[in-house]
């Protein structure tokens, strides 16, 4: 397990160009979202824009994760000269276009499964567990919350700050419990989906079959899968927590933004490397 984390750092540093398509894509999505925000005046336009965003995400994921797969594969090669390694690393951009052609439909199917099946199941699970363990606010508290929400919405600025300031400790504790439940369910669902994308790319199964086989592999090596997931999740949580306070300083915010991109690339490479060593190599042998 330790070797996976160390080797992932090496692969990430040698393949840092993986961050370039990621950053560009996020900026493109931001620009498209800003443009669409002022032009979605009909339901048809909203549906078309939503479908466009889904296709853009699926195309990017198909190409970018293909680059990650080839970057992990490239790490096994030995190069005598640094220029040969640099040339091979730049060739990873070819995997971007090849991956779109190979895996676009797989990711489109996976996206539909995630939106209409997994999200629906997770939402029902949160609602069911929350209703059983947390319950609902009493009628007087609900009426008070509605009044607070209306007064906060009527304010021109800092509506969230006004909302929190006027909420009672019981209300804050109530929403805190629901937030914690949401985080826990998200934690579990993300863990079960950890190997879904590597399974699609390495085994070339359709997304539904890949979902089932990847979950089976999670439970097949439950301890090691949980260990790597918790390690990455904890580091990501710490980075995200620190990033919330970095906004007060532009240089700190810039540094944390770069760190978050770097960690995301590192996290994906670590999962792909874990999958390759745990399942691909063993089955090939």
Secondary structure as GFF3:
##gff-version 3
##sequence-region A 1 285
A	DSSP	alpha_helix	2	14	.	.	.	ID=ss1
A	DSSP	alpha_helix	18	37	.	.	.	ID=ss2
A	DSSP	alpha_helix	43	74	.	.	.	ID=ss3
A	DSSP	alpha_helix	82	90	.	.	.	ID=ss4
A	DSSP	alpha_helix	92	113	.	.	.	ID=ss5
A	DSSP	pi_helix	114	118	.	.	.	ID=ss6
A	DSSP	alpha_helix	119	133	.	.	.	ID=ss7
A	DSSP	alpha_helix	139	154	.	.	.	ID=ss8
A	DSSP	alpha_helix	159	166	.	.	.	ID=ss9
A	DSSP	alpha_helix	169	192	.	.	.	ID=ss10
A	DSSP	alpha_helix	196	203	.	.	.	ID=ss11
A	DSSP	alpha_helix	207	220	.	.	.	ID=ss12
A	DSSP	alpha_helix	222	245	.	.	.	ID=ss13
A	DSSP	three_ten_helix	246	248	.	.	.	ID=ss14
A	DSSP	alpha_helix	250	275	.	.	.	ID=ss15
A	DSSP	pi_helix	276	280	.	.	.	ID=ss16
A	DSSP	alpha_helix	281	284	.	.	.	ID=ss17
###
